[in-house]
């Protein structure tokens, strides 16, 4: 009987906590299928949103957000791919999509209103974008094998687009 009363009391306490008004919080959603995939996510601040999806084998993603109202999405399929996104500041958007083997994508943003996207299909390609400032935009699309792109932007209002293909 004591266990039953303790369980009811604990449920009542937990349900009363759940009724508290909602505050603007951070949100992380991870979806994985396959074997030996790994995700690490860290958020500090408010209204940051991280969405990570992986399908395949031995894929790894790392999401780091500090600040306010940042958004990131990383989707990977295949084998031994790595995606990293780090955001500091506010109102930054980063999207990475990779399909293949041994792909590496890294997005690093510090500032406000920066937008960056990486799309890779193939094997053995590397794409990195690094933005510091405000309202910078980068886009990297790589199709094929062993492509390499490294974009660094400092300042405000810069735009870079890289499209590479081949075997």
ZADOBA-556906 format. One record per residue: x, y, z of N, C-alpha, C in turn; residue in three letters. Coordinates in nm, 2 decimals. Layout:
BEGIN
+--------+--------+--------+--------+--------+--------+--------+--------+--------+--------+
|    nc1 |    nc2 |    nc3 |   cac1 |   cac2 |   cac3 |    cc1 |    cc2 |    cc3 | residu |
+--------+--------+--------+--------+--------+--------+--------+--------+--------+--------+
|      X |      Y |      Z |      X |      Y |      Z |      X |      Y |      Z |    ALA |
...
+--------+--------+--------+--------+--------+--------+--------+--------+--------+--------+
***
This chain:
BEGIN
+--------+--------+--------+--------+--------+--------+--------+--------+--------+--------+
|    nc1 |    nc2 |    nc3 |   cac1 |   cac2 |   cac3 |    cc1 |    cc2 |    cc3 | residu |
+--------+--------+--------+--------+--------+--------+--------+--------+--------+--------+
|   0.08 |  -0.12 |   0.00 |   0.00 |   0.00 |   0.00 |   0.09 |   0.13 |   0.00 |    UNK |
|   0.20 |   0.12 |   0.08 |   0.29 |   0.24 |   0.08 |   0.34 |   0.27 |  -0.06 |    UNK |
|   0.38 |   0.16 |  -0.13 |   0.43 |   0.18 |  -0.27 |   0.33 |   0.25 |  -0.36 |    UNK |
|   0.20 |   0.20 |  -0.35 |   0.10 |   0.26 |  -0.43 |   0.08 |   0.41 |  -0.40 |    UNK |
|   0.08 |   0.44 |  -0.27 |   0.06 |   0.58 |  -0.23 |   0.18 |   0.66 |  -0.27 |    UNK |
|   0.30 |   0.61 |  -0.26 |   0.42 |   0.68 |  -0.31 |   0.42 |   0.70 |  -0.46 |    UNK |
|   0.37 |   0.60 |  -0.53 |   0.36 |   0.62 |  -0.68 |   0.26 |   0.72 |  -0.71 |    UNK |
|   0.15 |   0.72 |  -0.65 |   0.04 |   0.82 |  -0.67 |   0.09 |   0.96 |  -0.64 |    UNK |
|   0.16 |   0.97 |  -0.53 |   0.21 |   1.11 |  -0.48 |   0.31 |   1.16 |  -0.59 |    UNK |
|   0.40 |   1.07 |  -0.63 |   0.50 |   1.11 |  -0.73 |   0.44 |   1.15 |  -0.86 |    UNK |
|   0.34 |   1.07 |  -0.90 |   0.26 |   1.11 |  -1.03 |   0.19 |   1.24 |  -1.01 |    UNK |
|   0.14 |   1.27 |  -0.90 |   0.07 |   1.40 |  -0.87 |   0.17 |   1.51 |  -0.88 |    UNK |
|   0.28 |   1.50 |  -0.82 |   0.39 |   1.60 |  -0.82 |   0.43 |   1.63 |  -0.96 |    UNK |
|   0.46 |   1.52 |  -1.04 |   0.51 |   1.53 |  -1.18 |   0.40 |   1.60 |  -1.27 |    UNK |
|   0.28 |   1.56 |  -1.25 |   0.17 |   1.62 |  -1.33 |   0.15 |   1.76 |  -1.30 |    UNK |
|   0.17 |   1.80 |  -1.17 |   0.16 |   1.95 |  -1.14 |   0.27 |   2.03 |  -1.20 |    UNK |
|   0.39 |   1.97 |  -1.21 |   0.50 |   2.04 |  -1.28 |   0.48 |   2.06 |  -1.43 |    UNK |
|   0.41 |   1.96 |  -1.49 |   0.39 |   1.97 |  -1.63 |   0.28 |   2.07 |  -1.67 |    UNK |
|   0.21 |   2.12 |  -1.57 |   0.10 |   2.22 |  -1.60 |   0.16 |   2.36 |  -1.60 |    UNK |
|   0.28 |   2.38 |  -1.56 |   0.34 |   2.51 |  -1.55 |   0.34 |   2.58 |  -1.69 |    UNK |
|   0.33 |   2.71 |  -1.70 |   0.33 |   2.78 |  -1.82 |   0.46 |   2.75 |  -1.90 |    UNK |
|   0.44 |   2.74 |  -2.03 |   0.55 |   2.71 |  -2.12 |   0.64 |   2.83 |  -2.14 |    UNK |
|   0.77 |   2.81 |  -2.13 |   0.86 |   2.92 |  -2.16 |   0.94 |   2.89 |  -2.29 |    UNK |
|   0.99 |   2.99 |  -2.35 |   1.07 |   2.98 |  -2.47 |   1.19 |   2.90 |  -2.44 |    UNK |
|   1.20 |   2.77 |  -2.49 |   1.31 |   2.68 |  -2.46 |   1.38 |   2.64 |  -2.59 |    UNK |
|   1.49 |   2.57 |  -2.57 |   1.56 |   2.51 |  -2.68 |   1.49 |   2.38 |  -2.71 |    UNK |
|   1.51 |   2.33 |  -2.84 |   1.45 |   2.20 |  -2.88 |   1.55 |   2.13 |  -2.97 |    UNK |
|   1.57 |   2.00 |  -2.94 |   1.65 |   1.91 |  -3.02 |   1.57 |   1.78 |  -3.05 |    UNK |
|   1.58 |   1.75 |  -3.18 |   1.51 |   1.63 |  -3.23 |   1.61 |   1.54 |  -3.30 |    UNK |
|   1.63 |   1.42 |  -3.26 |   1.72 |   1.33 |  -3.33 |   1.65 |   1.20 |  -3.37 |    UNK |
|   1.67 |   1.17 |  -3.50 |   1.61 |   1.05 |  -3.56 |   1.73 |   0.97 |  -3.62 |    UNK |
|   1.74 |   0.85 |  -3.58 |   1.85 |   0.76 |  -3.63 |   1.80 |   0.62 |  -3.67 |    UNK |
|   1.85 |   0.57 |  -3.78 |   1.82 |   0.43 |  -3.81 |   1.95 |   0.37 |  -3.87 |    UNK |
|   1.98 |   0.25 |  -3.84 |   2.10 |   0.19 |  -3.89 |   2.18 |   0.13 |  -3.78 |    UNK |
|   2.32 |   0.14 |  -3.80 |   2.41 |   0.07 |  -3.70 |   2.52 |   0.17 |  -3.67 |    UNK |
|   2.55 |   0.18 |  -3.54 |   2.67 |   0.25 |  -3.49 |   2.67 |   0.40 |  -3.53 |    UNK |
|   2.56 |   0.46 |  -3.54 |   2.55 |   0.61 |  -3.56 |   2.56 |   0.68 |  -3.43 |    UNK |
|   2.60 |   0.81 |  -3.43 |   2.62 |   0.88 |  -3.31 |   2.58 |   1.03 |  -3.33 |    UNK |
|   2.52 |   1.09 |  -3.23 |   2.48 |   1.23 |  -3.23 |   2.52 |   1.29 |  -3.10 |    UNK |
|   2.58 |   1.41 |  -3.10 |   2.60 |   1.49 |  -2.98 |   2.54 |   1.63 |  -3.00 |    UNK |
|   2.46 |   1.67 |  -2.91 |   2.39 |   1.80 |  -2.92 |   2.41 |   1.88 |  -2.79 |    UNK |
|   2.44 |   2.01 |  -2.80 |   2.45 |   2.10 |  -2.69 |   2.39 |   2.23 |  -2.72 |    UNK |
|   2.30 |   2.28 |  -2.63 |   2.23 |   2.40 |  -2.66 |   2.24 |   2.49 |  -2.53 |    UNK |
|   2.27 |   2.62 |  -2.55 |   2.27 |   2.71 |  -2.44 |   2.21 |   2.84 |  -2.49 |    UNK |
|   2.11 |   2.89 |  -2.43 |   2.04 |   3.01 |  -2.48 |   1.89 |   2.99 |  -2.48 |    UNK |
|   1.83 |   3.05 |  -2.58 |   1.68 |   3.03 |  -2.59 |   1.64 |   3.02 |  -2.73 |    UNK |
|   1.53 |   2.95 |  -2.75 |   1.47 |   2.93 |  -2.88 |   1.56 |   2.88 |  -2.99 |    UNK |
|   1.66 |   2.80 |  -2.95 |   1.74 |   2.73 |  -3.05 |   1.67 |   2.60 |  -3.09 |    UNK |
|   1.69 |   2.56 |  -3.22 |   1.62 |   2.44 |  -3.27 |   1.72 |   2.36 |  -3.35 |    UNK |
|   1.74 |   2.23 |  -3.31 |   1.83 |   2.14 |  -3.38 |   1.76 |   2.02 |  -3.42 |    UNK |
|   1.77 |   1.99 |  -3.55 |   1.71 |   1.86 |  -3.60 |   1.81 |   1.78 |  -3.67 |    UNK |
|   1.83 |   1.66 |  -3.63 |   1.94 |   1.57 |  -3.68 |   1.88 |   1.44 |  -3.72 |    UNK |
|   1.90 |   1.40 |  -3.84 |   1.86 |   1.27 |  -3.89 |   1.97 |   1.19 |  -3.96 |    UNK |
|   1.98 |   1.06 |  -3.92 |   2.09 |   0.98 |  -3.98 |   2.03 |   0.84 |  -4.01 |    UNK |
|   2.08 |   0.79 |  -4.13 |   2.03 |   0.66 |  -4.17 |   2.15 |   0.59 |  -4.24 |    UNK |
|   2.19 |   0.48 |  -4.19 |   2.31 |   0.41 |  -4.24 |   2.39 |   0.35 |  -4.14 |    UNK |
|   2.52 |   0.36 |  -4.16 |   2.62 |   0.30 |  -4.07 |   2.73 |   0.40 |  -4.04 |    UNK |
|   2.77 |   0.41 |  -3.91 |   2.88 |   0.48 |  -3.86 |   2.88 |   0.63 |  -3.90 |    UNK |
|   2.77 |   0.69 |  -3.90 |   2.76 |   0.83 |  -3.92 |   2.77 |   0.91 |  -3.79 |    UNK |
|   2.82 |   1.03 |  -3.79 |   2.83 |   1.11 |  -3.67 |   2.79 |   1.25 |  -3.70 |    UNK |
|   2.71 |   1.31 |  -3.61 |   2.68 |   1.45 |  -3.61 |   2.70 |   1.52 |  -3.48 |    UNK |
|   2.74 |   1.64 |  -3.49 |   2.76 |   1.72 |  -3.37 |   2.69 |   1.86 |  -3.39 |    UNK |
|   2.60 |   1.89 |  -3.30 |   2.53 |   2.02 |  -3.30 |   2.56 |   2.10 |  -3.18 |    UNK |
|   2.61 |   2.23 |  -3.19 |   2.64 |   2.31 |  -3.08 |   2.57 |   2.45 |  -3.11 |    UNK |
|   2.48 |   2.49 |  -3.02 |   2.41 |   2.62 |  -3.04 |   2.42 |   2.70 |  -2.91 |    UNK |
|   2.46 |   2.82 |  -2.92 |   2.45 |   2.92 |  -2.81 |   2.40 |   3.05 |  -2.86 |    UNK |
|   2.31 |   3.11 |  -2.79 |   2.25 |   3.23 |  -2.83 |   2.10 |   3.22 |  -2.84 |    UNK |
|   2.04 |   3.28 |  -2.94 |   1.90 |   3.30 |  -2.94 |   1.85 |   3.27 |  -3.08 |    UNK |
|   1.75 |   3.19 |  -3.09 |   1.67 |   3.17 |  -3.22 |   1.75 |   3.12 |  -3.33 |    UNK |
|   1.85 |   3.03 |  -3.31 |   1.92 |   2.97 |  -3.41 |   1.86 |   2.84 |  -3.46 |    UNK |
|   1.87 |   2.80 |  -3.59 |   1.81 |   2.68 |  -3.64 |   1.92 |   2.60 |  -3.72 |    UNK |
|   1.92 |   2.47 |  -3.69 |   2.01 |   2.39 |  -3.77 |   1.94 |   2.26 |  -3.81 |    UNK |
|   1.97 |   2.20 |  -3.92 |   1.92 |   2.07 |  -3.96 |   2.04 |   2.00 |  -4.03 |    UNK |
|   2.06 |   1.87 |  -3.99 |   2.16 |   1.79 |  -4.05 |   2.09 |   1.66 |  -4.09 |    UNK |
|   2.11 |   1.62 |  -4.21 |   2.05 |   1.49 |  -4.26 |   2.17 |   1.41 |  -4.33 |    UNK |
|   2.19 |   1.29 |  -4.29 |   2.29 |   1.21 |  -4.35 |   2.24 |   1.07 |  -4.38 |    UNK |
|   2.29 |   1.01 |  -4.49 |   2.26 |   0.88 |  -4.53 |   2.38 |   0.81 |  -4.59 |    UNK |
|   2.41 |   0.69 |  -4.56 |   2.52 |   0.62 |  -4.61 |   2.61 |   0.57 |  -4.50 |    UNK |
|   2.74 |   0.58 |  -4.52 |   2.84 |   0.52 |  -4.43 |   2.95 |   0.61 |  -4.40 |    UNK |
|   2.99 |   0.62 |  -4.27 |   3.10 |   0.70 |  -4.22 |   3.10 |   0.84 |  -4.26 |    UNK |
|   2.99 |   0.91 |  -4.26 |   2.98 |   1.05 |  -4.28 |   2.98 |   1.13 |  -4.15 |    UNK |
|   3.03 |   1.25 |  -4.16 |   3.04 |   1.34 |  -4.04 |   2.98 |   1.47 |  -4.08 |    UNK |
|   2.89 |   1.52 |  -3.99 |   2.84 |   1.66 |  -4.00 |   2.85 |   1.73 |  -3.87 |    UNK |
|   2.90 |   1.85 |  -3.88 |   2.92 |   1.94 |  -3.76 |   2.86 |   2.07 |  -3.79 |    UNK |
|   2.78 |   2.12 |  -3.69 |   2.73 |   2.26 |  -3.70 |   2.75 |   2.33 |  -3.57 |    UNK |
|   2.81 |   2.44 |  -3.57 |   2.83 |   2.52 |  -3.44 |   2.78 |   2.66 |  -3.47 |    UNK |
|   2.68 |   2.71 |  -3.39 |   2.62 |   2.84 |  -3.40 |   2.63 |   2.92 |  -3.27 |    UNK |
|   2.68 |   3.04 |  -3.29 |   2.68 |   3.14 |  -3.17 |   2.62 |   3.27 |  -3.22 |    UNK |
|   2.53 |   3.33 |  -3.14 |   2.47 |   3.45 |  -3.18 |   2.32 |   3.44 |  -3.19 |    UNK |
|   2.26 |   3.50 |  -3.29 |   2.11 |   3.49 |  -3.30 |   2.07 |   3.49 |  -3.45 |    UNK |
|   1.96 |   3.42 |  -3.47 |   1.89 |   3.42 |  -3.60 |   1.97 |   3.36 |  -3.71 |    UNK |
|   2.06 |   3.26 |  -3.68 |   2.14 |   3.20 |  -3.78 |   2.07 |   3.07 |  -3.83 |    UNK |
|   2.09 |   3.03 |  -3.95 |   2.02 |   2.91 |  -4.01 |   2.13 |   2.83 |  -4.08 |    UNK |
|   2.14 |   2.70 |  -4.05 |   2.24 |   2.61 |  -4.11 |   2.17 |   2.48 |  -4.15 |    UNK |
|   2.19 |   2.43 |  -4.27 |   2.14 |   2.31 |  -4.32 |   2.25 |   2.23 |  -4.39 |    UNK |
|   2.26 |   2.10 |  -4.35 |   2.35 |   2.01 |  -4.42 |   2.28 |   1.88 |  -4.46 |    UNK |
|   2.30 |   1.84 |  -4.58 |   2.25 |   1.72 |  -4.63 |   2.36 |   1.64 |  -4.70 |    UNK |
|   2.38 |   1.51 |  -4.66 |   2.49 |   1.43 |  -4.72 |   2.44 |   1.29 |  -4.75 |    UNK |
|   2.48 |   1.24 |  -4.87 |   2.44 |   1.10 |  -4.90 |   2.56 |   1.04 |  -4.97 |    UNK |
|   2.62 |   0.94 |  -4.91 |   2.73 |   0.87 |  -4.97 |   2.82 |   0.81 |  -4.86 |    UNK |
|   2.95 |   0.81 |  -4.89 |   3.04 |   0.75 |  -4.79 |   3.16 |   0.85 |  -4.77 |    UNK |
|   3.20 |   0.85 |  -4.64 |   3.32 |   0.93 |  -4.60 |   3.31 |   1.08 |  -4.64 |    UNK |
|   3.19 |   1.13 |  -4.62 |   3.17 |   1.27 |  -4.65 |   3.18 |   1.35 |  -4.52 |    UNK |
|   3.23 |   1.47 |  -4.53 |   3.25 |   1.56 |  -4.41 |   3.20 |   1.70 |  -4.44 |    UNK |
|   3.10 |   1.74 |  -4.36 |   3.05 |   1.88 |  -4.37 |   3.06 |   1.95 |  -4.24 |    UNK |
|   3.10 |   2.08 |  -4.25 |   3.11 |   2.16 |  -4.12 |   3.07 |   2.30 |  -4.15 |    UNK |
|   2.97 |   2.34 |  -4.06 |   2.92 |   2.48 |  -4.07 |   2.95 |   2.55 |  -3.94 |    UNK |
|   3.02 |   2.66 |  -3.94 |   3.05 |   2.74 |  -3.82 |   3.00 |   2.88 |  -3.84 |    UNK |
|   2.91 |   2.93 |  -3.75 |   2.85 |   3.06 |  -3.76 |   2.86 |   3.13 |  -3.63 |    UNK |
|   2.90 |   3.26 |  -3.64 |   2.91 |   3.34 |  -3.52 |   2.86 |   3.48 |  -3.56 |    UNK |
|   2.75 |   3.53 |  -3.51 |   2.70 |   3.66 |  -3.54 |   2.54 |   3.65 |  -3.55 |    UNK |
|   2.49 |   3.73 |  -3.65 |   2.34 |   3.74 |  -3.65 |   2.30 |   3.73 |  -3.80 |    UNK |
|   2.19 |   3.65 |  -3.82 |   2.13 |   3.64 |  -3.95 |   2.21 |   3.58 |  -4.06 |    UNK |
|   2.30 |   3.49 |  -4.02 |   2.38 |   3.42 |  -4.12 |   2.31 |   3.30 |  -4.17 |    UNK |
|   2.33 |   3.26 |  -4.30 |   2.26 |   3.15 |  -4.36 |   2.37 |   3.06 |  -4.43 |    UNK |
|   2.37 |   2.93 |  -4.41 |   2.46 |   2.85 |  -4.47 |   2.40 |   2.71 |  -4.50 |    UNK |
|   2.43 |   2.66 |  -4.62 |   2.38 |   2.53 |  -4.66 |   2.49 |   2.45 |  -4.73 |    UNK |
|   2.50 |   2.32 |  -4.70 |   2.59 |   2.23 |  -4.76 |   2.51 |   2.11 |  -4.81 |    UNK |
|   2.53 |   2.07 |  -4.94 |   2.47 |   1.95 |  -5.00 |   2.58 |   1.87 |  -5.06 |    UNK |
|   2.60 |   1.74 |  -5.03 |   2.70 |   1.66 |  -5.09 |   2.64 |   1.52 |  -5.12 |    UNK |
|   2.67 |   1.48 |  -5.24 |   2.64 |   1.34 |  -5.28 |   2.76 |   1.28 |  -5.35 |    UNK |
|   2.80 |   1.17 |  -5.30 |   2.92 |   1.10 |  -5.35 |   3.00 |   1.04 |  -5.24 |    UNK |
|   3.13 |   1.04 |  -5.26 |   3.22 |   0.97 |  -5.17 |   3.35 |   1.06 |  -5.15 |    UNK |
|   3.39 |   1.07 |  -5.02 |   3.52 |   1.13 |  -4.99 |   3.53 |   1.28 |  -5.00 |    UNK |
|   3.42 |   1.35 |  -5.01 |   3.42 |   1.50 |  -5.02 |   3.42 |   1.57 |  -4.89 |    UNK |
|   3.47 |   1.69 |  -4.89 |   3.47 |   1.77 |  -4.77 |   3.42 |   1.91 |  -4.80 |    UNK |
|   3.33 |   1.97 |  -4.72 |   3.28 |   2.10 |  -4.73 |   3.28 |   2.17 |  -4.60 |    UNK |
|   3.34 |   2.29 |  -4.59 |   3.34 |   2.37 |  -4.47 |   3.30 |   2.51 |  -4.50 |    UNK |
|   3.21 |   2.57 |  -4.42 |   3.18 |   2.71 |  -4.42 |   3.20 |   2.77 |  -4.28 |    UNK |
|   3.26 |   2.89 |  -4.28 |   3.29 |   2.96 |  -4.16 |   3.25 |   3.10 |  -4.18 |    UNK |
|   3.15 |   3.15 |  -4.10 |   3.10 |   3.28 |  -4.11 |   3.11 |   3.36 |  -3.98 |    UNK |
|   3.16 |   3.48 |  -3.98 |   3.16 |   3.57 |  -3.87 |   3.11 |   3.70 |  -3.91 |    UNK |
|   3.00 |   3.75 |  -3.85 |   2.95 |   3.88 |  -3.89 |   2.79 |   3.87 |  -3.89 |    UNK |
|   2.74 |   3.96 |  -3.98 |   2.59 |   3.96 |  -3.99 |   2.55 |   3.95 |  -4.14 |    UNK |
|   2.44 |   3.87 |  -4.15 |   2.37 |   3.86 |  -4.28 |   2.46 |   3.81 |  -4.39 |    UNK |
|   2.54 |   3.71 |  -4.36 |   2.63 |   3.64 |  -4.46 |   2.55 |   3.52 |  -4.51 |    UNK |
|   2.58 |   3.48 |  -4.64 |   2.51 |   3.37 |  -4.70 |   2.62 |   3.28 |  -4.77 |    UNK |
|   2.61 |   3.15 |  -4.74 |   2.70 |   3.06 |  -4.82 |   2.62 |   2.94 |  -4.86 |    UNK |
|   2.65 |   2.89 |  -4.98 |   2.59 |   2.76 |  -5.03 |   2.70 |   2.68 |  -5.10 |    UNK |
|   2.71 |   2.55 |  -5.06 |   2.81 |   2.46 |  -5.12 |   2.73 |   2.34 |  -5.17 |    UNK |
|   2.74 |   2.31 |  -5.30 |   2.69 |   2.19 |  -5.35 |   2.80 |   2.11 |  -5.42 |    UNK |
|   2.82 |   1.98 |  -5.38 |   2.92 |   1.90 |  -5.44 |   2.86 |   1.76 |  -5.47 |    UNK |
|   2.88 |   1.73 |  -5.60 |   2.83 |   1.60 |  -5.65 |   2.95 |   1.53 |  -5.71 |    UNK |
|   2.97 |   1.40 |  -5.68 |   3.08 |   1.32 |  -5.72 |   3.18 |   1.29 |  -5.61 |    UNK |
|   3.30 |   1.25 |  -5.64 |   3.39 |   1.20 |  -5.54 |   3.51 |   1.30 |  -5.52 |    UNK |
|   3.55 |   1.30 |  -5.40 |   3.67 |   1.37 |  -5.36 |   3.67 |   1.52 |  -5.39 |    UNK |
|   3.56 |   1.59 |  -5.38 |   3.55 |   1.73 |  -5.39 |   3.60 |   1.79 |  -5.26 |    UNK |
|   3.64 |   1.92 |  -5.27 |   3.69 |   1.99 |  -5.15 |   3.65 |   2.14 |  -5.16 |    UNK |
|   3.57 |   2.19 |  -5.06 |   3.54 |   2.33 |  -5.06 |   3.56 |   2.39 |  -4.92 |    UNK |
|   3.62 |   2.50 |  -4.91 |   3.64 |   2.57 |  -4.78 |   3.60 |   2.72 |  -4.80 |    UNK |
|   3.50 |   2.77 |  -4.74 |   3.45 |   2.90 |  -4.75 |   3.47 |   2.97 |  -4.62 |    UNK |
|   3.54 |   3.09 |  -4.62 |   3.55 |   3.17 |  -4.50 |   3.50 |   3.31 |  -4.53 |    UNK |
|   3.41 |   3.36 |  -4.45 |   3.36 |   3.49 |  -4.47 |   3.36 |   3.57 |  -4.34 |    UNK |
|   3.42 |   3.69 |  -4.34 |   3.43 |   3.78 |  -4.23 |   3.37 |   3.91 |  -4.27 |    UNK |
|   3.28 |   3.97 |  -4.19 |   3.22 |   4.09 |  -4.22 |   3.07 |   4.08 |  -4.23 |    UNK |
|   3.00 |   4.17 |  -4.31 |   2.86 |   4.17 |  -4.32 |   2.81 |   4.17 |  -4.46 |    UNK |
|   2.70 |   4.09 |  -4.49 |   2.64 |   4.10 |  -4.62 |   2.72 |   4.03 |  -4.73 |    UNK |
|   2.80 |   3.93 |  -4.70 |   2.88 |   3.86 |  -4.80 |   2.80 |   3.74 |  -4.85 |    UNK |
|   2.82 |   3.70 |  -4.98 |   2.75 |   3.59 |  -5.04 |   2.85 |   3.51 |  -5.11 |    UNK |
|   2.85 |   3.38 |  -5.09 |   2.94 |   3.28 |  -5.17 |   2.86 |   3.16 |  -5.20 |    UNK |
|   2.87 |   3.12 |  -5.33 |   2.81 |   2.99 |  -5.38 |   2.92 |   2.91 |  -5.45 |    UNK |
|   2.93 |   2.79 |  -5.41 |   3.03 |   2.69 |  -5.47 |   2.95 |   2.57 |  -5.52 |    UNK |
|   2.97 |   2.54 |  -5.65 |   2.91 |   2.42 |  -5.71 |   3.02 |   2.34 |  -5.78 |    UNK |
|   3.04 |   2.22 |  -5.73 |   3.15 |   2.14 |  -5.79 |   3.09 |   2.00 |  -5.82 |    UNK |
|   3.14 |   1.94 |  -5.93 |   3.10 |   1.81 |  -5.97 |   3.21 |   1.74 |  -6.04 |    UNK |
|   3.20 |   1.61 |  -6.06 |   3.30 |   1.53 |  -6.13 |   3.34 |   1.41 |  -6.05 |    UNK |
|   3.42 |   1.33 |  -6.11 |   3.46 |   1.20 |  -6.04 |   3.59 |   1.22 |  -5.98 |    UNK |
+--------+--------+--------+--------+--------+--------+--------+--------+--------+--------+
***
